[in-house]
Amino acid sequence: MFNSGKYLRYNLAHLKHTNGTYLNRDQNRIARAEIKNNDLIRLGEVPLKFKCL
């Protein structure tokens, strides 16, 4: 996470585990990606929804 002006930006990074890290409905693994409110994250078979409160 880093600050860009008055808005915060969030990054998701894959830490080389064997299950893969996926963003939204894309079937390609990510290495690093900026994430936004309501993005769908999947760590292997575990789905998560990113909420910025």
C-alpha positions in Angstrom: 0.0 0.0 0.0 1.3 3.4 -0.8 0.0 7.0 -0.7 -0.5 8.8 -4.0 -1.6 12.3 -3.1 -4.8 12.3 -1.1 -5.8 8.8 -2.2 -4.4 5.5 -1.1 -3.5 2.9 -3.6 -3.3 -0.8 -2.8 -1.2 -3.5 -4.4 -1.5 -7.3 -4.3 1.7 -9.3 -4.7 2.1 -13.0 -5.3 4.7 -14.4 -2.9 5.5 -17.5 -5.0 3.3 -20.0 -3.2 2.2 -23.0 -5.3 -1.5 -22.2 -5.5 -1.4 -19.0 -7.5 -2.9 -15.5 -7.0 -5.6 -14.4 -9.3 -7.4 -11.0 -9.7 -11.1 -10.7 -10.7 -12.2 -13.3 -13.3 -8.8 -13.5 -15.0 -7.5 -17.1 -15.2 -3.8 -15.9 -15.4 -1.7 -15.7 -12.3 -0.5 -12.3 -11.3 2.9 -11.3 -9.9 1.7 -7.8 -8.7 -1.4 -5.8 -9.4 -3.1 -2.6 -8.2 -6.4 -3.5 -6.6 -9.5 -1.4 -6.1 -12.7 -1.6 -4.1 -14.8 -4.7 -4.8 -12.0 -6.5 -6.7 -12.2 -10.3 -6.5 -9.0 -12.0 -5.3 -8.4 -15.7 -5.4 -5.6 -17.3 -3.5 -5.5 -20.8 -4.9 -9.2 -22.0 -4.5 -10.0 -19.4 -1.8 -12.1 -16.4 -3.0 -11.9 -13.0 -1.3 -13.5 -9.7 -2.0 -11.4 -6.6 -1.4 -13.4 -3.8 0.4 -11.9 -0.4 1.0 -13.7 1.1 4.0 
